[in-house]
Amino acid sequence: MKHDTSRRLVLPYFHLPLALLSLFFWTTVAHTQDLDNATIGGRVLDQNGAVIPGAVVSAILVKTGAARSTTSDADGRYRFIQLEPGQYIVRVSCNGFASQERPAQTTLAGQRIEMVITLYPFGVPSASVVVISTDTPVIDMTRTVVGGTVTSREAESLPIASRSVLDLIFTIPGITEEPLSTRDLAEDRNANPATTPEEAGILALSGAPAYSNNITIDGLDNNDDRAARERFQPSLEAVEEVQIITNQFSAEYGRASGGRINLRTRGGSKQFTGRIFYFFRDEALNANTFRNNSLGLSRLPLQEHDGGFTFGGPVWIPTYKRSSNALFFITYEVDKVLDSALIDTLVPVEQNKAFPLPPPTTLLGRRPEKPGAPALASELAPFISSISTPLKNISFTARLDEQFSQTHNASIVYQVGRLINLRQFGGGNRLAESLLGKSRNSDAISYSDNYVFSAQLINQARAQLSRLAPSFQTSGATKPVVLIALSDSLIAGDPARRSGTLIAGSSTTGASDRREDRVQLQDVLSFVQGHHSLKLGVDFQHVRSTFTDLSDTTGTFNFASAGDFLAGLCWVLLSGRVASNPKPAFQFWDPL
């Protein structure tokens, strides 16, 4: 057994030196690349193109009704920074001019929209002007980062059989599957299917290795510290937006020489909304494998039941005298896959009393084995059986937003993930007792606080506590690993011929347990003045990772033939060393 505990502090960025440099070269024109929020800015002009200073400009988030206001400066310019992405209505008013309202404009994370608004003098009679169209394109002309954004509407329109939110990123150019990927490859479930190494991760951005990526949820860390993948994957229904940046992002989004993926969770609205969903599939449309057809076997059973619900709206407090500004949104999803694996191997016709194996399922086709000398020979017969290998994945996300005032808001997000996966078992020459299962439990709670000191100065503070506990477990954890070399006497090319190594007792991989605890504190202070911007920030992380390896705790016994197994003569003993001569196996294990 191996036990490893590691602790580390992570300080991805600290902006004070950069800030001093920005102050020293204050004449340099800069545009903020805020990847988690949106920016709306522009100028207020009159009908002759002259600037209008002192105009009151308001940006109203349609979903929640939250509003931010500012005034245009001497050059007629206005800007809203650190806005939550969503649909905004922009209203402008000024003494002596008719007020104007721009229709709802959708903003995305990392987007900067420029709006030039023209006000007209009061006429007789006076009336507000609502612009329903504009000749000025509402696009971000200053964006320098490379990547893309997938919105919730686009996600609902895309057919994704896996229901995985991270599969959405493959719609963006420059993103490829991980190295040694086995996705969508045909497989015979009677053989051990190839799997991608865990270190390969799940994707590659701009050709960089997976461990160079940084995956975040609402701007906070969502990485597995020991594997190149995410810590928690929320339900597709819980994500408002998936943002992918492949390169050229600010230093504050560090720890990512490859790229950054940010999942923005969905929040509630002023109206109660909900959805119930259910997806179903089975093996009816699946093709049978070549091996099953050669053996005259039908398709293995496979069913997937994926259901859940969403519900959100305002928080209703009966004893609260005035209306609450709190909004909530919860998502719950359960994915159950009822899969099967086929065990198709040979077992000895006789039994070893010290370590009994399941009897053959049929004596038709019994035949002697042909091992190499000096191994002993015995009779073998087919053992064909299916075994259930289900998967169950539970995902729960809850978000609470509170608008304390026009200049202060906060949100709390709670995440729970539970995974039990027995689909790791490929069958073939492995007996059911060597089944290997995987579990992955994750919990996290985060808090984000935004405070607007002025239209030019905004502070954003974040904090997170997270826990990840993945593990591998074997069905026969208390049994030794028994390996029996199969030497079939049938000629090569015979469909009934079986070869390889029979695995019984326990899995050759062994069990492992891991726990990762993370504390993260983050603060970003943004200041904008005219064409210039300045950011100060710090990101502190404390990660404690514990790994326990239970590999080969019960011993491994390697037999050169089924005859040697029946005689109890093995070549590899408990310590894993190769014996110079076969030793009686019963000296090293107790009868079960």
C-alpha positions in Angstrom: 0.0 0.0 0.0 1.3 3.4 -0.9 0.1 6.6 0.8 1.1 10.0 -0.6 0.0 13.3 0.9 1.0 16.6 -0.8 0.2 20.2 -0.1 0.9 23.2 -2.3 0.0 26.8 -2.5 -0.9 28.2 -5.9 -0.5 31.9 -6.7 -1.3 32.1 -10.4 -1.0 35.9 -10.7 -0.4 39.0 -8.7 -0.9 42.3 -10.6 1.0 44.9 -8.5 4.1 45.0 -10.7 2.0 45.2 -13.8 -0.1 47.9 -12.2 2.9 50.0 -11.4 4.1 49.6 -14.9 0.7 50.7 -16.2 0.8 53.8 -14.0 4.3 54.7 -15.2 3.2 54.5 -18.8 -0.2 56.0 -18.3 -0.3 57.5 -21.8 -0.6 54.0 -23.3 -4.1 53.3 -24.6 -5.4 50.0 -23.3 -8.6 48.0 -23.4 -9.5 45.6 -20.7 -9.9 42.0 -21.7 -12.4 40.8 -19.0 -13.2 37.3 -20.0 -15.8 36.6 -17.3 -18.0 39.7 -17.7 -19.3 42.1 -20.3 -18.6 45.7 -21.0 -21.0 48.3 -22.6 -19.7 51.7 -23.6 -20.0 54.4 -26.2 -20.8 58.1 -26.7 -23.8 60.3 -26.4 -24.3 62.8 -29.2 -26.9 65.2 -30.4 -28.5 65.3 -33.8 -25.6 67.4 -35.1 -22.9 65.0 -33.9 -21.8 67.2 -31.0 -21.1 65.5 -27.7 -23.5 65.7 -24.8 -21.8 65.6 -21.3 -23.7 64.9 -18.2 -26.3 62.5 -19.8 -27.6 59.8 -17.5 -27.1 56.4 -19.0 -28.6 53.2 -17.4 -28.0 49.6 -18.3 -30.8 47.3 -17.1 -30.4 43.5 -17.0 -33.7 42.2 -18.4 -33.7 38.8 -16.6 -33.4 40.3 -13.1 -34.2 44.0 -13.4 -30.8 44.9 -11.9 -29.7 48.4 -13.1 -26.5 50.3 -13.2 -26.3 54.0 -14.0 -23.5 56.5 -14.9 -23.1 59.8 -16.6 -21.3 60.7 -19.8 -18.0 62.6 -19.4 -16.9 65.8 -21.1 -16.3 63.9 -24.3 -19.7 62.4 -24.1 -18.3 58.9 -23.3 -19.8 56.4 -20.9 -18.8 52.9 -19.9 -20.2 50.0 -17.8 -17.6 47.5 -16.8 -17.9 44.1 -14.9 -21.5 43.5 -16.2 -23.0 40.1 -15.8 -23.5 38.7 -19.3 -27.1 38.7 -20.5 -29.7 40.9 -22.2 -29.4 44.6 -21.4 -31.7 47.6 -22.1 -29.8 50.9 -22.4 -31.6 54.1 -21.5 -30.3 57.6 -21.9 -31.8 60.9 -20.6 -30.6 64.5 -20.4 -32.1 67.8 -19.6 -33.5 69.5 -22.8 -33.5 66.2 -24.8 -36.0 63.5 -25.3 -35.0 60.3 -23.5 -34.0 57.3 -25.6 -34.1 53.6 -25.1 -32.1 50.9 -27.0 -33.9 47.6 -27.3 -32.6 44.5 -25.4 -29.0 43.7 -26.5 -27.5 40.3 -25.8 -24.0 40.4 -24.3 -21.6 37.5 -23.9 -18.8 36.9 -21.5 -15.6 38.7 -22.6 -17.6 40.9 -25.0 -17.3 44.7 -25.3 -20.1 46.5 -27.0 -19.9 50.1 -28.3 -23.1 52.0 -28.7 -23.3 55.6 -30.1 -26.6 57.0 -28.9 -28.1 60.2 -30.5 -30.5 62.4 -28.5 -32.9 64.8 -30.0 -34.2 68.0 -28.5 -37.7 68.0 -27.0 -40.3 68.7 -29.6 -44.0 69.6 -29.3 -45.4 67.4 -28.0 -42.3 65.8 -26.3 -42.0 62.0 -26.3 -39.4 59.4 -25.5 -37.7 57.8 -28.5 -37.3 54.0 -28.7 -34.8 52.9 -31.3 -35.8 49.6 -32.8 -32.9 49.4 -35.2 -29.5 51.0 -35.7 -27.1 51.3 -38.6 -24.1 51.0 -36.3 -23.0 47.3 -35.9 -23.0 46.2 -32.3 -19.7 44.3 -32.4 -16.6 44.2 -30.4 -13.9 46.0 -32.5 -11.3 45.8 -29.7 -11.4 42.1 -28.9 -7.9 40.6 -29.2 -8.4 37.2 -27.6 -8.9 34.1 -29.8 -11.7 31.7 -29.0 -15.5 31.5 -29.0 -18.6 31.3 -26.9 -21.5 28.8 -26.9 -24.7 30.1 -25.4 -27.5 28.1 -23.7 -29.7 28.6 -26.7 -27.1 27.2 -29.0 -26.5 24.3 -26.7 -30.2 23.4 -26.7 -30.2 23.5 -30.5 -27.1 21.2 -30.9 -27.8 17.4 -30.8 -25.4 16.0 -28.1 -25.9 12.4 -27.4 -23.5 12.4 -24.5 -25.3 15.3 -22.8 -21.8 16.5 -21.8 -21.4 20.3 -21.6 -17.7 20.0 -22.4 -18.5 18.3 -25.7 -19.9 21.7 -26.8 -16.4 23.1 -27.1 -15.6 20.9 -30.1 -17.8 23.3 -32.2 -15.1 25.9 -31.8 -12.1 25.9 -34.3 -8.7 25.0 -32.9 -10.0 22.4 -30.4 -9.2 18.7 -30.9 -9.7 15.5 -29.0 -7.1 14.4 -26.6 -4.1 12.4 -27.8 -4.7 8.6 -28.1 -8.4 9.3 -28.1 -10.7 6.3 -28.4 -13.9 8.2 -28.8 -16.5 6.8 -31.2 -14.3 3.8 -32.1 -16.0 0.5 -32.7 -15.4 -2.0 -30.0 -16.1 -5.7 -29.2 -17.3 -5.8 -25.7 -16.1 -9.4 -25.4 -12.6 -8.0 -25.4 -11.0 -5.4 -23.2 -11.8 -2.0 -24.9 -8.9 0.4 -25.3 -9.1 3.5 -23.1 -7.4 6.8 -23.2 -4.8 7.3 -20.5 -6.0 9.6 -17.7 -3.0 11.9 -18.2 -4.2 12.7 -21.8 -7.1 14.6 -20.5 -10.3 15.3 -22.5 -9.3 17.9 -25.1 -6.4 19.9 -26.6 -6.6 23.6 -27.2 -4.5 25.0 -30.1 -2.4 21.8 -30.1 -1.2 22.2 -26.4 -1.3 19.3 -24.0 -4.4 18.8 -21.8 -2.5 19.6 -18.6 -1.9 23.1 -20.0 -5.6 23.9 -19.9 -7.5 25.8 -17.2 -11.1 24.9 -16.6 -13.2 27.2 -14.4 -16.8 27.6 -13.2 -17.8 31.2 -12.8 -14.2 32.2 -12.9 -13.1 29.8 -10.1 -10.9 26.8 -10.4 -12.5 23.6 -11.6 -9.4 21.4 -12.3 -8.5 18.0 -11.1 -5.1 18.5 -9.5 -3.7 15.1 -10.5 -5.4 14.5 -13.9 -5.8 16.7 -16.9 -9.5 17.0 -16.7 -12.3 18.8 -14.8 -13.2 18.4 -11.2 -16.9 18.6 -11.7 -19.1 18.7 -14.8 -22.5 20.4 -14.3 -25.6 19.5 -16.1 -26.1 20.9 -19.5 -29.2 22.6 -18.2 -27.3 24.4 -15.5 -24.9 26.2 -17.8 -25.8 29.6 -19.3 -22.7 29.9 -21.4 -19.5 28.1 -22.3 -16.6 30.3 -23.1 -13.4 29.0 -24.7 -10.2 31.1 -25.0 -7.4 29.4 -26.9 -4.7 32.1 -26.4 -4.0 35.8 -25.9 -5.8 36.1 -22.6 -4.9 38.3 -19.6 -2.4 37.2 -17.0 -5.1 37.0 -14.3 -6.4 33.9 -16.0 -3.1 32.1 -15.5 -2.2 28.4 -15.1 -3.1 27.9 -18.7 -0.4 28.0 -21.4 -2.9 26.0 -23.6 -6.2 27.7 -23.1 -9.1 28.5 -20.8 -12.6 27.1 -20.6 -15.1 28.9 -18.3 -18.6 27.5 -17.6 -21.0 30.2 -16.4 -23.8 28.8 -14.4 -27.4 29.8 -15.0 -29.2 32.1 -12.5 -32.8 32.8 -11.7 -35.2 35.4 -13.0 -38.1 37.6 -11.7 -40.6 35.0 -12.9 -40.9 31.4 -11.8 -39.6 29.1 -14.5 -39.0 25.4 -14.7 -38.4 22.4 -17.0 -38.7 18.6 -16.7 -36.7 16.6 -19.2 -36.1 13.0 -20.0 -33.9 11.2 -22.6 -34.0 7.6 -23.4 -32.0 5.3 -25.7 -31.5 1.5 -26.0 -29.7 -1.1 -28.1 -32.4 -1.3 -30.8 -30.5 0.8 -33.3 -27.0 -0.5 -32.4 -25.2 -2.8 -34.7 -24.0 -6.1 -33.3 -20.3 -6.7 -33.0 -18.5 -9.0 -35.4 -17.5 -11.4 -32.6 -21.1 -11.7 -31.3 -22.3 -12.5 -34.9 -19.6 -15.2 -35.2 -20.8 -16.8 -32.0 -24.5 -16.5 -32.9 -25.1 -14.1 -30.0 -27.5 -11.2 -30.1 -26.7 -7.6 -29.2 -25.9 -7.0 -25.5 -28.6 -5.1 -23.5 -28.0 -1.4 -23.3 -30.4 1.3 -22.0 -29.9 4.8 -20.9 -32.3 6.8 -18.8 -31.4 10.5 -18.4 -33.9 12.7 -16.6 -34.0 15.7 -14.3 -35.6 19.1 -13.8 -34.8 22.8 -13.4 -36.6 25.4 -11.3 -35.9 29.0 -10.6 -37.4 32.3 -9.7 -37.6 34.9 -6.9 -37.1 33.9 -3.3 -40.4 34.2 -1.5 -40.2 34.8 2.3 -43.7 34.9 3.9 -42.6 37.1 6.9 -40.6 39.5 4.8 -42.7 42.7 4.5 -41.0 44.1 1.3 -40.2 42.2 -1.9 -37.0 40.2 -1.8 -34.2 40.9 -4.4 -32.9 37.3 -4.1 -33.3 34.9 -7.0 -32.6 31.2 -7.1 -32.1 28.5 -9.7 -31.6 24.7 -9.2 -30.8 21.9 -11.5 -30.9 18.2 -10.8 -30.0 15.4 -13.3 -29.7 11.7 -13.0 -28.1 9.6 -15.8 -28.5 5.8 -15.6 -26.8 3.6 -18.2 -27.9 -0.1 -18.0 -25.0 -1.6 -19.9 -23.7 -5.2 -20.2 -20.4 -6.9 -20.9 -19.8 -10.3 -22.4 -17.4 -12.8 -20.7 -16.2 -15.2 -23.4 -13.3 -17.4 -22.3 -12.2 -20.9 -21.4 -12.1 -22.4 -17.9 -10.9 -25.7 -16.6 -13.5 -28.5 -16.6 -12.1 -29.7 -13.2 -11.9 -27.6 -10.1 -9.1 -26.5 -7.8 -10.5 -26.9 -4.3 -8.2 -24.1 -3.0 -9.5 -21.6 -5.5 -12.7 -22.7 -7.3 -13.6 -21.1 -10.6 -17.1 -21.0 -12.1 -17.9 -24.2 -14.1 -18.2 -24.1 -17.9 -21.5 -22.8 -19.2 -21.4 -25.7 -21.8 -19.4 -28.9 -22.3 -19.9 -28.7 -26.0 -16.5 -27.8 -27.4 -14.5 -29.1 -24.5 -11.0 -29.8 -25.6 -7.5 -30.3 -24.2 -5.1 -27.4 -24.0 -1.7 -27.4 -25.6 0.7 -25.6 -23.2 4.4 -25.4 -23.8 6.7 -27.7 -21.8 7.1 -28.1 -18.9 3.6 -26.8 -18.1 0.9 -29.4 -17.3 -2.2 -29.8 -19.6 -5.9 -30.2 -18.7 -9.3 -30.0 -20.3 -10.9 -26.7 -21.1 -14.5 -25.8 -22.0 -16.2 -22.5 -23.0 -17.6 -20.1 -20.4 -19.9 -17.5 -22.0 -21.9 -15.2 -19.8 -23.1 -11.6 -19.7 -22.7 -9.3 -16.7 -24.4 -6.1 -15.9 -22.1 -3.1 -15.8 -24.3 -0.1 -15.0 -23.4 3.6 -14.7 -25.1 6.2 -12.5 -24.2 9.8 -12.5 -26.0 12.5 -10.4 -25.4 16.2 -10.9 -26.9 18.9 -8.7 -26.3 22.7 -9.0 -28.0 25.4 -7.0 -27.4 29.2 -7.4 -28.7 32.1 -5.2 -28.3 35.7 -6.4 -28.9 38.7 -4.2 -29.0 42.3 -5.3 -28.3 44.3 -2.1 -28.4 47.6 -3.9 -27.7 49.1 -7.3 -24.0 49.0 -6.6 -23.7 45.7 -4.6 -24.7 42.2 -5.6 -23.5 38.7 -4.6 -24.1 35.1 -5.6 -23.6 31.6 -4.0 -23.2 28.5 -6.0 -23.4 24.9 -4.6 -22.4 21.9 -6.7 -22.7 18.1 -6.0 -21.5 15.3 -8.2 -21.8 11.6 -7.6 -20.6 9.0 -10.1 -20.5 5.2 -9.9 -19.2 3.6 -13.1 -18.9 -0.2 -13.6 -18.5 0.2 -17.4 -14.8 0.0 -16.9 -15.2 -3.8 -17.1 -14.7 -5.1 -20.6 -15.4 -8.8 -20.1 -13.5 -11.0 -22.5 -11.1 -13.2 -20.5 -12.0 -11.5 -17.2 -14.4 -13.2 -14.8 -17.0 -11.2 -12.9 -15.0 -11.3 -9.7 -12.3 -9.2 -11.3 -14.7 -6.4 -12.1 -13.3 -2.9 -11.7 -15.5 0.0 -10.7 -14.9 3.7 -10.5 -16.5 6.3 -8.3 -16.1 10.0 -8.4 -17.6 12.3 -5.8 -17.3 16.1 -5.9 -18.6 18.9 -3.7 -18.0 22.7 -3.9 -19.5 25.9 -2.6 -18.4 29.3 -4.0 -19.2 32.9 -3.2 -18.9 35.9 -5.5 -19.3 39.5 -4.4 -19.3 42.6 -6.7 -19.2 46.1 -5.4 -19.4 49.2 -7.6 -17.5 52.1 -5.9 -18.1 54.3 -8.9 -18.6 54.0 -12.7 -14.8 53.8 -13.0 -13.9 51.6 -9.9 -15.3 48.1 -9.3 -14.1 45.3 -7.0 -14.9 41.7 -7.5 -14.2 39.2 -4.7 -14.6 35.4 -4.9 -14.0 32.4 -2.6 -14.4 28.7 -3.0 -14.2 25.5 -1.0 -14.1 22.3 -3.0 -13.6 18.6 -2.5 -12.9 15.8 -4.9 -12.8 12.1 -4.0 -12.2 9.7 -7.0 -11.5 6.0 -6.4 -11.2 2.6 -8.1 -12.6 -0.4 -6.4 -12.5 -4.1 -7.3 -15.2 -6.7 -6.8 -12.9 -9.3 -5.3 -10.7 -7.0 -3.3 -10.0 -9.7 -0.6 -9.0 -12.3 -3.1 -5.6 -12.8 -4.8 -5.1 -12.1 -8.5 -5.0 -15.4 -10.5 -3.6 -15.4 -14.0 -4.0 -18.5 -16.1 -2.4 -18.7 -19.6 -4.8 -20.1 -22.1 -3.4 -22.4 -24.8 -6.3 -23.4 -27.0 -5.8 -26.5 -29.2 -8.0 -25.1 -32.0 -6.2 -23.9 -35.1 -5.6 -20.2 -35.7 -8.5 -18.7 -37.6 -11.2 -20.9 -36.0 -14.0 -18.6 -34.7 -14.3 -20.7 -31.6 -10.6 -20.3 -30.7 -9.8 -18.3 -27.6 -6.4 -17.2 -26.4 -4.9 -14.8 -23.9 -4.8 -14.9 -20.1 -7.8 -15.8 -17.9 -8.1 -13.3 -15.0 -9.8 -14.4 -11.9 -9.9 -13.5 -8.2 -9.4 -9.8 -8.3 -8.5 -7.1 -10.8 -5.0 -6.8 -11.9 -5.3 -3.0 -11.6 -5.9 -2.9 -7.9 -7.8 -0.3 -5.9 -6.9 3.3 -5.2 -8.3 6.1 -3.2 -7.7 9.8 -3.6 -8.9 13.0 -1.9 -8.3 16.6 -3.0 -9.3 19.6 -0.8 -9.0 23.1 -2.2 -9.4 26.6 -0.7 -9.4 29.5 -3.2 -9.5 33.2 -2.5 -9.6 35.7 -5.4 -9.9 39.5 -5.6 -9.8 41.8 -8.7 -10.0 45.6 -8.5 -10.7 47.2 -11.9 -10.3 50.9 -12.6 -11.2 52.7 -15.9 -10.5 56.3 -16.9 -11.1 57.4 -20.4 -9.2 55.2 -22.8 -7.1 53.7 -20.0 -7.7 50.8 -17.7 -5.9 49.3 -14.7 -6.3 46.0 -12.9 -5.0 44.8 -9.5 -5.6 41.3 -8.4 -4.6 38.3 -6.4 -5.6 34.6 -6.7 -4.6 32.4 -3.6 -5.2 28.6 -3.7 -4.3 26.0 -1.1 -4.6 22.4 -2.3 -4.2 19.3 -0.1 -4.1 16.1 -2.1 -4.0 12.6 -0.6 -3.5 9.4 -2.7 -3.7 5.8 -1.4 -2.6 3.0 -3.7 -3.8 -0.5 -2.7 -2.3 -2.3 -5.7 -1.6 -6.0 -5.3 -2.4 -6.1 -1.6 -3.6 -9.7 -1.9 -0.9 -11.1 -4.1 -0.6 -12.2 -7.8 -0.3 -15.9 -8.9 0.7 -16.6 -12.4 0.1 -20.1 -13.9 1.6 -21.2 -17.2 -1.5 -23.4 -18.0 -4.8 -24.6 -16.6 -3.0 -27.9 -15.7 -0.5 -26.0 -13.5 -3.5 -24.2 -11.9 -5.2 -27.4 -11.0 -1.9 -28.8 -9.6 -1.3 -25.6 -7.7 2.1 -24.8 -9.4 2.6 -21.1 -10.0 5.6 -19.1 -11.3 5.0 -15.6 -9.9 4.4 -15.4 -6.1 3.0 -12.8 -3.7 6.1 -10.5 -3.9 5.8 -10.4 -7.7 9.2 -12.1 -8.2 9.6 -14.9 -10.7 10.5 -18.2 -9.2 13.3 -20.3 -10.6 11.0 -23.3 -10.5 7.2 -23.5 -10.1 6.2 -23.5 -6.5 3.1 -25.0 -4.9 0.5 -22.1 -4.8 -1.3 -23.5 -1.8 1.7 -22.6 0.3 1.1 -18.9 -0.3 -2.7 -18.5 -0.1 -5.4 -19.9 2.3 -8.2 -21.9 0.8 -11.2 -19.6 0.2 
